[in-house]
Amino acid sequence: MGKPRHSPLYYSISEHYNRTKFEGENRDEFVNVTKPAAGRAQRLADKSGGWTKDPHSDFKSPFQRGWHADHEFSLKGAHRYGGAQWPDAKKLEFGHDISNIKLIRNFVNIEKGAKNVDEWLPKKNVIPYLKRREKTGKKYDLIITKNQNKVYEKHLGRKSELRVGLPVEKTKFCTRCHINHSIGKHN
């Protein structure tokens, strides 16, 4: 994961996203416990005979090399769309919730990143992807933007069941520790 981009003081402010609040200080638990559990659940649901099936491309493989554990409703997205004020225990629960994690091919996960549905959709199986994200959003009372809602409407033929609102970080900087948002100057 590398060195943190900001100081501990920066990450202590709830409006600032901090991945370790969602996955825990020890990434080994996510890699060695949560990811395999998510993979087992995915293979059982797919009835794939032990093979892992990428939910975005239908590619199947008996090998785990080259696969990433993807939070379909991203950790950063959860932070921005309702989770910024969650207690640390709820953030950790979300980060390890295997119903929101799918094993996908590494290059697809890198392409997707923390993008939302108005910025990225899989090339295949869009409707199941949107329904899974919506289910996670309902479970954690997350919100979406008007533009994201339009994507649900286009592909599902209906508006999303998630509330529409504005993300915590509408601009590059939060209001608690920064000023002049539109031009990005620090105080």
FIKE-944494 format. One record per atom (N, C-alpha, C): residue number from 1; chain; atom name; x, y negated, z. Coordinates in steps of 0.05 Angstrom, whole numbers, m for minus. Example, Ala and Ser with C-alpha at 12.3 -4.5 7.8 and 13.67 -1.06 7.14 Angstrom:
ATOM   k c  a      u      v      w
ATOM   1 A  N    264    114    156
ATOM   1 A CA    246     90    156
ATOM   1 A  C    264     66    156
ATOM   2 A  N    257     45    142
ATOM   2 A CA    273     21    143
ATOM   2 A  C    258     m1    157
END
This chain:
ATOM   k c  a      u      v      w
ATOM   1 A  N     17     24      0
ATOM   1 A CA      0      0      0
ATOM   1 A  C     17    m25      0
ATOM   2 A  N     41    m24     10
ATOM   2 A CA     59    m47     10
ATOM   2 A  C     56    m65     33
ATOM   3 A  N     71    m87     32
ATOM   3 A CA     72   m107     53
ATOM   3 A  C     47   m125     52
ATOM   4 A  N     35   m132     75
ATOM   4 A CA     12   m150     74
ATOM   4 A  C     19   m176     61
ATOM   5 A  N      0   m187     46
ATOM   5 A CA      5   m212     32
ATOM   5 A  C      5   m236     50
ATOM   6 A  N     m9   m235     72
ATOM   6 A CA    m12   m258     90
ATOM   6 A  C     m3   m251    118
ATOM   7 A  N     m2   m271    136
ATOM   7 A CA      6   m267    164
ATOM   7 A  C    m16   m254    180
ATOM   8 A  N     m9   m243    203
ATOM   8 A CA    m30   m231    221
ATOM   8 A  C    m51   m251    229
ATOM   9 A  N    m43   m277    232
ATOM   9 A CA    m63   m298    239
ATOM   9 A  C    m84   m300    217
ATOM  10 A  N    m75   m300    192
ATOM  10 A CA    m93   m302    169
ATOM  10 A  C   m114   m279    171
ATOM  11 A  N   m105   m255    175
ATOM  11 A CA   m123   m232    175
ATOM  11 A  C   m140   m230    200
ATOM  12 A  N   m133   m246    221
ATOM  12 A CA   m150   m246    245
ATOM  12 A  C   m176   m261    241
ATOM  13 A  N   m177   m277    221
ATOM  13 A CA   m202   m293    215
ATOM  13 A  C   m221   m275    199
ATOM  14 A  N   m245   m272    209
ATOM  14 A CA   m263   m252    197
ATOM  14 A  C   m270   m258    168
ATOM  15 A  N   m270   m283    160
ATOM  15 A CA   m276   m289    132
ATOM  15 A  C   m255   m279    112
ATOM  16 A  N   m231   m272    122
ATOM  16 A CA   m210   m262    105
ATOM  16 A  C   m211   m232    103
ATOM  17 A  N   m209   m222     79
ATOM  17 A CA   m210   m193     75
ATOM  17 A  C   m184   m180     85
ATOM  18 A  N   m187   m158     99
ATOM  18 A CA   m164   m142    109
ATOM  18 A  C   m171   m113    105
ATOM  19 A  N   m158   m100     86
ATOM  19 A CA   m164    m72     79
ATOM  19 A  C   m160    m54    103
ATOM  20 A  N   m140    m59    120
ATOM  20 A CA   m136    m41    143
ATOM  20 A  C   m159    m41    162
ATOM  21 A  N   m176    m61    163
ATOM  21 A CA   m200    m61    180
ATOM  21 A  C   m219    m39    170
ATOM  22 A  N   m219    m33    144
ATOM  22 A CA   m237    m14    133
ATOM  22 A  C   m225     14    132
ATOM  23 A  N   m199     17    129
ATOM  23 A CA   m187     44    127
ATOM  23 A  C   m172     52    152
ATOM  24 A  N   m167     33    170
ATOM  24 A CA   m152     38    194
ATOM  24 A  C   m122     32    190
ATOM  25 A  N   m108     30    211
ATOM  25 A CA    m80     24    210
ATOM  25 A  C    m64     47    198
ATOM  26 A  N    m74     71    201
ATOM  26 A CA    m60     95    192
ATOM  26 A  C    m72    105    166
ATOM  27 A  N    m61     98    144
ATOM  27 A CA    m72    106    118
ATOM  27 A  C    m72    136    114
ATOM  28 A  N    m54    150    129
ATOM  28 A CA    m52    179    127
ATOM  28 A  C    m79    193    133
ATOM  29 A  N    m95    182    151
ATOM  29 A CA   m121    194    157
ATOM  29 A  C   m139    193    133
ATOM  30 A  N   m139    170    119
ATOM  30 A CA   m155    167     95
ATOM  30 A  C   m146    187     74
ATOM  31 A  N   m120    188     69
ATOM  31 A CA   m109    205     48
ATOM  31 A  C   m112    235     55
ATOM  32 A  N   m107    242     80
ATOM  32 A CA   m106    271     87
ATOM  32 A  C   m133    282     98
ATOM  33 A  N   m151    265    106
ATOM  33 A CA   m177    275    116
ATOM  33 A  C   m200    265     99
ATOM  34 A  N   m203    239     96
ATOM  34 A CA   m226    228     82
ATOM  34 A  C   m227    235     53
ATOM  35 A  N   m204    231     39
ATOM  35 A CA   m203    237     10
ATOM  35 A  C   m209    267      4
ATOM  36 A  N   m197    286     18
ATOM  36 A CA   m204    314     13
ATOM  36 A  C   m233    321     19
ATOM  37 A  N   m244    309     41
ATOM  37 A CA   m272    313     48
ATOM  37 A  C   m291    302     26
ATOM  38 A  N   m284    279     15
ATOM  38 A CA   m299    267     m7
ATOM  38 A  C   m298    285    m32
ATOM  39 A  N   m274    296    m37
ATOM  39 A CA   m270    314    m60
ATOM  39 A  C   m287    339    m58
ATOM  40 A  N   m287    351    m33
ATOM  40 A CA   m303    375    m29
ATOM  40 A  C   m333    369    m33
ATOM  41 A  N   m342    347    m22
ATOM  41 A CA   m370    339    m25
ATOM  41 A  C   m377    335    m54
ATOM  42 A  N   m359    322    m69
ATOM  42 A CA   m364    317    m97
ATOM  42 A  C   m365    343   m113
ATOM  43 A  N   m346    361   m108
ATOM  43 A CA   m346    387   m123
ATOM  43 A  C   m371    403   m116
ATOM  44 A  N   m380    403    m91
ATOM  44 A CA   m405    417    m84
ATOM  44 A  C   m429    405    m98
ATOM  45 A  N   m431    378    m98
ATOM  45 A CA   m453    365   m111
ATOM  45 A  C   m453    370   m141
ATOM  46 A  N   m430    370   m153
ATOM  46 A CA   m427    375   m182
ATOM  46 A  C   m431    404   m190
ATOM  47 A  N   m429    422   m170
ATOM  47 A CA   m430    451   m176
ATOM  47 A  C   m410    458   m198
ATOM  48 A  N   m385    448   m194
ATOM  48 A CA   m365    450   m214
ATOM  48 A  C   m346    474   m211
ATOM  49 A  N   m353    492   m193
ATOM  49 A CA   m336    516   m190
ATOM  49 A  C   m308    510   m180
ATOM  50 A  N   m305    489   m164
ATOM  50 A CA   m279    482   m153
ATOM  50 A  C   m263    462   m169
ATOM  51 A  N   m273    456   m193
ATOM  51 A CA   m259    435   m209
ATOM  51 A  C   m270    408   m201
ATOM  52 A  N   m253    388   m204
ATOM  52 A CA   m261    360   m198
ATOM  52 A  C   m270    348   m224
ATOM  53 A  N   m294    335   m223
ATOM  53 A CA   m306    323   m247
ATOM  53 A  C   m307    293   m243
ATOM  54 A  N   m295    278   m261
ATOM  54 A CA   m295    249   m260
ATOM  54 A  C   m324    240   m266
ATOM  55 A  N   m337    226   m247
ATOM  55 A CA   m364    218   m252
ATOM  55 A  C   m368    197   m273
ATOM  56 A  N   m346    185   m283
ATOM  56 A CA   m348    164   m303
ATOM  56 A  C   m341    173   m331
ATOM  57 A  N   m330    197   m334
ATOM  57 A CA   m322    206   m360
ATOM  57 A  C   m329    235   m366
ATOM  58 A  N   m338    250   m345
ATOM  58 A CA   m344    279   m348
ATOM  58 A  C   m318    296   m351
ATOM  59 A  N   m295    284   m350
ATOM  59 A CA   m270    299   m350
ATOM  59 A  C   m268    317   m326
ATOM  60 A  N   m260    342   m329
ATOM  60 A CA   m257    361   m307
ATOM  60 A  C   m229    371   m306
ATOM  61 A  N   m220    377   m281
ATOM  61 A CA   m194    388   m277
ATOM  61 A  C   m193    404   m251
ATOM  62 A  N   m177    426   m252
ATOM  62 A CA   m174    441   m227
ATOM  62 A  C   m153    429   m209
ATOM  63 A  N   m138    409   m219
ATOM  63 A CA   m116    397   m204
ATOM  63 A  C   m124    370   m192
ATOM  64 A  N   m112    364   m169
ATOM  64 A CA   m118    338   m156
ATOM  64 A  C    m98    316   m163
ATOM  65 A  N    m76    323   m176
ATOM  65 A CA    m56    303   m184
ATOM  65 A  C    m68    284   m204
ATOM  66 A  N    m64    258   m200
ATOM  66 A CA    m74    239   m219
ATOM  66 A  C   m102    229   m213
ATOM  67 A  N   m112    236   m190
ATOM  67 A CA   m139    227   m181
ATOM  67 A  C   m137    208   m158
ATOM  68 A  N   m153    188   m158
ATOM  68 A CA   m155    169   m136
ATOM  68 A  C   m182    172   m122
ATOM  69 A  N   m182    165    m96
ATOM  69 A CA   m207    164    m81
ATOM  69 A  C   m218    135    m85
ATOM  70 A  N   m240    132    m99
ATOM  70 A CA   m251    106   m105
ATOM  70 A  C   m275    100    m88
ATOM  71 A  N   m274     77    m74
ATOM  71 A CA   m298     68    m60
ATOM  71 A  C   m316     55    m82
ATOM  72 A  N   m338     68    m88
ATOM  72 A CA   m355     58   m109
ATOM  72 A  C   m365     30   m103
ATOM  73 A  N   m375     25    m79
ATOM  73 A CA   m380     m2    m70
ATOM  73 A  C   m354    m10    m56
ATOM  74 A  N   m337    m25    m69
ATOM  74 A CA   m309    m29    m59
ATOM  74 A  C   m308    m41    m31
ATOM  75 A  N   m286    m36    m18
ATOM  75 A CA   m281    m47      8
ATOM  75 A  C   m282    m77      8
ATOM  76 A  N   m269    m89    m12
ATOM  76 A CA   m269   m118    m14
ATOM  76 A  C   m297   m128    m21
ATOM  77 A  N   m312   m113    m37
ATOM  77 A CA   m339   m121    m43
ATOM  77 A  C   m357   m119    m19
ATOM  78 A  N   m354    m99     m2
ATOM  78 A CA   m369    m97     22
ATOM  78 A  C   m363   m120     40
ATOM  79 A  N   m338   m128     42
ATOM  79 A CA   m330   m151     59
ATOM  79 A  C   m344   m176     49
ATOM  80 A  N   m342   m181     23
ATOM  80 A CA   m353   m205     11
ATOM  80 A  C   m384   m206     11
ATOM  81 A  N   m397   m183      9
ATOM  81 A CA   m426   m182      5
ATOM  81 A  C   m441   m172     30
ATOM  82 A  N   m430   m178     53
ATOM  82 A CA   m445   m173     78
ATOM  82 A  C   m429   m162    101
ATOM  83 A  N   m405   m152     95
ATOM  83 A CA   m390   m138    116
ATOM  83 A  C   m369   m155    131
ATOM  84 A  N   m366   m180    123
ATOM  84 A CA   m346   m197    136
ATOM  84 A  C   m350   m200    166
ATOM  85 A  N   m374   m200    175
ATOM  85 A CA   m380   m204    203
ATOM  85 A  C   m385   m178    218
ATOM  86 A  N   m382   m155    204
ATOM  86 A CA   m385   m130    218
ATOM  86 A  C   m364   m126    239
ATOM  87 A  N   m371   m111    260
ATOM  87 A CA   m350   m104    280
ATOM  87 A  C   m330    m84    266
ATOM  88 A  N   m306    m83    277
ATOM  88 A CA   m286    m66    265
ATOM  88 A  C   m295    m37    262
ATOM  89 A  N   m310    m27    281
ATOM  89 A CA   m319      1    280
ATOM  89 A  C   m337      6    256
ATOM  90 A  N   m354    m13    249
ATOM  90 A CA   m371    m10    226
ATOM  90 A  C   m355    m11    200
ATOM  91 A  N   m335    m29    199
ATOM  91 A CA   m318    m31    176
ATOM  91 A  C   m303     m4    172
ATOM  92 A  N   m294      7    193
ATOM  92 A CA   m280     33    192
ATOM  92 A  C   m299     55    183
ATOM  93 A  N   m323     55    193
ATOM  93 A CA   m343     74    184
ATOM  93 A  C   m348     72    154
ATOM  94 A  N   m351     48    144
ATOM  94 A CA   m355     43    115
ATOM  94 A  C   m332     54     99
ATOM  95 A  N   m308     47    108
ATOM  95 A CA   m284     55     93
ATOM  95 A  C   m280     85     91
ATOM  96 A  N   m291    100    110
ATOM  96 A CA   m288    129    110
ATOM  96 A  C   m314    144    104
ATOM  97 A  N   m334    130     94
ATOM  97 A CA   m360    142     87
ATOM  97 A  C   m358    156     61
ATOM  98 A  N   m357    183     62
ATOM  98 A CA   m353    199     38
ATOM  98 A  C   m376    197     18
ATOM  99 A  N   m399    187     26
ATOM  99 A CA   m421    184      7
ATOM  99 A  C   m415    160    m12
ATOM 100 A  N   m396    143     m5
ATOM 100 A CA   m388    120    m22
ATOM 100 A  C   m362    125    m36
ATOM 101 A  N   m350    149    m33
ATOM 101 A CA   m324    154    m45
ATOM 101 A  C   m326    176    m65
ATOM 102 A  N   m315    171    m89
ATOM 102 A CA   m314    191   m110
ATOM 102 A  C   m285    193   m119
ATOM 103 A  N   m277    218   m126
ATOM 103 A CA   m251    221   m138
ATOM 103 A  C   m254    215   m168
ATOM 104 A  N   m237    196   m177
ATOM 104 A CA   m238    189   m205
ATOM 104 A  C   m209    188   m215
ATOM 105 A  N   m206    189   m241
ATOM 105 A CA   m179    189   m253
ATOM 105 A  C   m165    162   m245
ATOM 106 A  N   m139    165   m240
ATOM 106 A CA   m124    142   m229
ATOM 106 A  C   m126    117   m247
ATOM 107 A  N   m124    120   m273
ATOM 107 A CA   m124     97   m291
ATOM 107 A  C   m152     83   m291
ATOM 108 A  N   m173     99   m287
ATOM 108 A CA   m200     87   m285
ATOM 108 A  C   m202     71   m260
ATOM 109 A  N   m192     81   m237
ATOM 109 A CA   m193     67   m212
ATOM 109 A  C   m177     41   m214
ATOM 110 A  N   m154     41   m227
ATOM 110 A CA   m138     17   m229
ATOM 110 A  C   m153     m3   m247
ATOM 111 A  N   m166      6   m268
ATOM 111 A CA   m181    m12   m285
ATOM 111 A  C   m205    m24   m270
ATOM 112 A  N   m218     m8   m254
ATOM 112 A CA   m242    m17   m239
ATOM 112 A  C   m234    m36   m216
ATOM 113 A  N   m214    m29   m201
ATOM 113 A CA   m205    m45   m178
ATOM 113 A  C   m229    m51   m160
ATOM 114 A  N   m231    m76   m151
ATOM 114 A CA   m253    m85   m134
ATOM 114 A  C   m274   m100   m149
ATOM 115 A  N   m275    m95   m176
ATOM 115 A CA   m295   m109   m192
ATOM 115 A  C   m323   m100   m186
ATOM 116 A  N   m342   m119   m189
ATOM 116 A CA   m370   m113   m184
ATOM 116 A  C   m383   m105   m211
ATOM 117 A  N   m408    m97   m209
ATOM 117 A CA   m422    m87   m233
ATOM 117 A  C   m425   m107   m255
ATOM 118 A  N   m423   m133   m249
ATOM 118 A CA   m425   m153   m271
ATOM 118 A  C   m397   m157   m284
ATOM 119 A  N   m377   m144   m274
ATOM 119 A CA   m350   m146   m285
ATOM 119 A  C   m340   m119   m296
ATOM 120 A  N   m351    m97   m287
ATOM 120 A CA   m341    m70   m295
ATOM 120 A  C   m364    m50   m292
ATOM 121 A  N   m367    m34   m313
ATOM 121 A CA   m385    m10   m312
ATOM 121 A  C   m370     13   m325
ATOM 122 A  N   m376     38   m316
ATOM 122 A CA   m362     60   m329
ATOM 122 A  C   m372     63   m358
ATOM 123 A  N   m356     76   m373
ATOM 123 A CA   m363     81   m402
ATOM 123 A  C   m386    101   m405
ATOM 124 A  N   m389    119   m385
ATOM 124 A CA   m410    139   m385
ATOM 124 A  C   m423    139   m358
ATOM 125 A  N   m447    150   m356
ATOM 125 A CA   m461    154   m331
ATOM 125 A  C   m465    129   m315
ATOM 126 A  N   m473    108   m329
ATOM 126 A CA   m478     82   m316
ATOM 126 A  C   m501     83   m296
ATOM 127 A  N   m523     95   m303
ATOM 127 A CA   m546     95   m286
ATOM 127 A  C   m541    110   m259
ATOM 128 A  N   m529    134   m259
ATOM 128 A CA   m522    146   m233
ATOM 128 A  C   m503    129   m217
ATOM 129 A  N   m484    116   m230
ATOM 129 A CA   m465     99   m216
ATOM 129 A  C   m480     76   m202
ATOM 130 A  N   m498     62   m216
ATOM 130 A CA   m513     40   m205
ATOM 130 A  C   m531     50   m182
ATOM 131 A  N   m543     73   m185
ATOM 131 A CA   m560     83   m163
ATOM 131 A  C   m544     90   m138
ATOM 132 A  N   m520    101   m142
ATOM 132 A CA   m503    107   m119
ATOM 132 A  C   m494     82   m104
ATOM 133 A  N   m487     62   m120
ATOM 133 A CA   m479     36   m108
ATOM 133 A  C   m503     23    m93
ATOM 134 A  N   m526     25   m105
ATOM 134 A CA   m550     13    m92
ATOM 134 A  C   m556     28    m66
ATOM 135 A  N   m554     54    m66
ATOM 135 A CA   m559     70    m42
ATOM 135 A  C   m540     62    m20
ATOM 136 A  N   m514     59    m26
ATOM 136 A CA   m494     50     m6
ATOM 136 A  C   m501     22      3
ATOM 137 A  N   m508      4    m15
ATOM 137 A CA   m515    m23     m8
ATOM 137 A  C   m538    m24     11
ATOM 138 A  N   m558     m7      6
ATOM 138 A CA   m582     m7     24
ATOM 138 A  C   m574      4     52
ATOM 139 A  N   m558     25     52
ATOM 139 A CA   m549     37     77
ATOM 139 A  C   m535     17     95
ATOM 140 A  N   m519     m1     83
ATOM 140 A CA   m503    m20     98
ATOM 140 A  C   m514    m48     97
ATOM 141 A  N   m538    m52     86
ATOM 141 A CA   m551    m78     84
ATOM 141 A  C   m532    m99     70
ATOM 142 A  N   m521    m91     47
ATOM 142 A CA   m505   m109     32
ATOM 142 A  C   m522   m124     12
ATOM 143 A  N   m511   m146      1
ATOM 143 A CA   m525   m162    m18
ATOM 143 A  C   m511   m161    m45
ATOM 144 A  N   m525   m172    m65
ATOM 144 A CA   m513   m175    m92
ATOM 144 A  C   m519   m202   m102
ATOM 145 A  N   m506   m210   m123
ATOM 145 A CA   m511   m237   m135
ATOM 145 A  C   m533   m234   m156
ATOM 146 A  N   m542   m257   m166
ATOM 146 A CA   m562   m257   m188
ATOM 146 A  C   m552   m243   m212
ATOM 147 A  N   m526   m248   m219
ATOM 147 A CA   m515   m235   m243
ATOM 147 A  C   m513   m205   m240
ATOM 148 A  N   m506   m196   m216
ATOM 148 A CA   m505   m167   m211
ATOM 148 A  C   m533   m155   m213
ATOM 149 A  N   m553   m170   m204
ATOM 149 A CA   m581   m160   m205
ATOM 149 A  C   m589   m157   m234
ATOM 150 A  N   m580   m175   m252
ATOM 150 A CA   m587   m173   m280
ATOM 150 A  C   m576   m147   m292
ATOM 151 A  N   m553   m138   m283
ATOM 151 A CA   m541   m113   m293
ATOM 151 A  C   m559    m90   m285
ATOM 152 A  N   m569    m90   m260
ATOM 152 A CA   m587    m69   m251
ATOM 152 A  C   m613    m69   m268
ATOM 153 A  N   m623    m93   m273
ATOM 153 A CA   m647    m96   m289
ATOM 153 A  C   m644    m86   m317
ATOM 154 A  N   m621    m92   m329
ATOM 154 A CA   m615    m83   m356
ATOM 154 A  C   m613    m53   m359
ATOM 155 A  N   m599    m40   m340
ATOM 155 A CA   m594    m11   m342
ATOM 155 A  C   m615      6   m329
ATOM 156 A  N   m627     m3   m307
ATOM 156 A CA   m647     13   m293
ATOM 156 A  C   m676      5   m300
ATOM 157 A  N   m679    m17   m314
ATOM 157 A CA   m706    m26   m322
ATOM 157 A  C   m721    m39   m298
ATOM 158 A  N   m706    m46   m278
ATOM 158 A CA   m718    m58   m254
ATOM 158 A  C   m696    m73   m239
ATOM 159 A  N   m705    m91   m222
ATOM 159 A CA   m685   m106   m206
ATOM 159 A  C   m675    m86   m184
ATOM 160 A  N   m652    m93   m174
ATOM 160 A CA   m641    m76   m153
ATOM 160 A  C   m657    m79   m127
ATOM 161 A  N   m656    m59   m110
ATOM 161 A CA   m670    m60    m85
ATOM 161 A  C   m654    m75    m64
ATOM 162 A  N   m630    m84    m71
ATOM 162 A CA   m613    m99    m53
ATOM 162 A  C   m620   m129    m53
ATOM 163 A  N   m616   m142    m30
ATOM 163 A CA   m622   m170    m28
ATOM 163 A  C   m602   m186    m46
ATOM 164 A  N   m612   m208    m57
ATOM 164 A CA   m595   m226    m72
ATOM 164 A  C   m585   m248    m54
ATOM 165 A  N   m560   m254    m56
ATOM 165 A CA   m548   m275    m39
ATOM 165 A  C   m521   m284    m50
ATOM 166 A  N   m507   m300    m35
ATOM 166 A CA   m481   m310    m42
ATOM 166 A  C   m460   m296    m26
ATOM 167 A  N   m437   m289    m39
ATOM 167 A CA   m416   m276    m24
ATOM 167 A  C   m403   m295     m4
ATOM 168 A  N   m389   m283     16
ATOM 168 A CA   m374   m298     36
ATOM 168 A  C   m354   m317     23
ATOM 169 A  N   m339   m306      4
ATOM 169 A CA   m317   m321     m8
ATOM 169 A  C   m326   m332    m36
ATOM 170 A  N   m345   m350    m36
ATOM 170 A CA   m355   m362    m61
ATOM 170 A  C   m332   m376    m76
ATOM 171 A  N   m314   m387    m61
ATOM 171 A CA   m291   m400    m73
ATOM 171 A  C   m266   m385    m64
ATOM 172 A  N   m243   m394    m73
ATOM 172 A CA   m218   m380    m66
ATOM 172 A  C   m211   m381    m37
ATOM 173 A  N   m220   m402    m22
ATOM 173 A CA   m213   m405      6
ATOM 173 A  C   m238   m406     23
ATOM 174 A  N   m236   m397     48
ATOM 174 A CA   m258   m398     66
ATOM 174 A  C   m261   m425     79
ATOM 175 A  N   m284   m432     89
ATOM 175 A CA   m289   m458    100
ATOM 175 A  C   m278   m461    128
ATOM 176 A  N   m271   m439    141
ATOM 176 A CA   m262   m440    168
ATOM 176 A  C   m234   m451    171
ATOM 177 A  N   m217   m445    152
ATOM 177 A CA   m189   m454    154
ATOM 177 A  C   m178   m469    130
ATOM 178 A  N   m195   m474    110
ATOM 178 A CA   m186   m488     87
ATOM 178 A  C   m205   m511     80
ATOM 179 A  N   m195   m531     66
ATOM 179 A CA   m211   m553     56
ATOM 179 A  C   m207   m556     26
ATOM 180 A  N   m221   m574     14
ATOM 180 A CA   m219   m579    m15
ATOM 180 A  C   m220   m553    m31
ATOM 181 A  N   m241   m539    m27
ATOM 181 A CA   m245   m512    m40
ATOM 181 A  C   m243   m513    m70
ATOM 182 A  N   m255   m533    m82
ATOM 182 A CA   m256   m533   m111
ATOM 182 A  C   m228   m536   m124
ATOM 183 A  N   m210   m549   m110
ATOM 183 A CA   m183   m552   m122
ATOM 183 A  C   m163   m534   m108
ATOM 184 A  N   m171   m520    m87
ATOM 184 A CA   m154   m500    m74
ATOM 184 A  C   m132   m510    m57
ATOM 185 A  N   m135   m533    m44
ATOM 185 A CA   m114   m544    m27
ATOM 185 A  C   m118   m534      2
ATOM 186 A  N    m97   m528     15
ATOM 186 A CA    m98   m520     43
ATOM 186 A  C    m98   m544     61
ATOM 187 A  N   m109   m541     86
ATOM 187 A CA   m107   m564    104
ATOM 187 A  C    m82   m561    120
END
